[in-house]
């Protein structure tokens, strides 16, 4: 008799659809306090899942830094510009967008992160993450009612602008080029020259 060959169990559809454990923001913070997550763990909490963030490579890091610095000067006394810092969107989501323009806090957010109603506008800089940023991240920010969301598409020298959140979608999506100048909805008097969002060609 030939011994039967062991077979690898295949997950059933029911198994695949079993709900995953969702972590809350409070549990996520507790992991940091206990040292289970450290500054070396480049992660963020999205919809209850702890997701690894993309590495800060060139030109992503350069553009994030230069755009952030430009916005700090433009919005001095009007809003705060945070780079790669958490914003609290819900009990299950605390992403760390590349740039977030938020309301000025009297206590400088010493004891908490900005909540969704304190966020004017969020910017993500996309290289290899373009599809993720323009679809999944957009749905997260829309669901949190973030009024405006930009994706700086490095490879195509475009800026995707999402406005008018409704549920988990933005009703308005516009594409601008490096030749355009636009203003965020909450600060219509402040013009942003989109050419400044990209590295100059040498």
DADAVEN-V641353 format. One line per field, one symbol per residue. ss: DSSP state (H for helix, E for strand, C for the rest). psi: psi as a letter, one per 40 degrees, with the letter a starting at -180 (. if undefined). A space follows every 50 residues. Layout:
ss=???
psi=???
This chain:
ss=CCCCCCCCCCCCHHHHCCCCCCCCHHHHHHHHHCCCCCCCCCEEEECCEE EECCCCCCCHHHHHHHHHHHHHHHCCCCCEEEECCCEECCCCCECCCCEE EECCCCCCCCCCCEEHHHEEEEEEEECCCHHHHHHHHHHHHHHCCCCEEE EEECCCCEEEEEEEEECCEEEEEEEEECCCEEECHHHCCCEEEHHHHCCC CC
psi=hhihhiihhhhiddddehiihhhidddddddddeedhieehgiihhfehh ihiiigiiedddddddddddddddehediihhhfiihhdaeehgigidhh hiihhdeffdeiiiideehdhihhhhceeddddecddddddddefhdihi hhgddefihhhhigihbfihdhhihiieeihiiidegeehhhhddeeihi h.
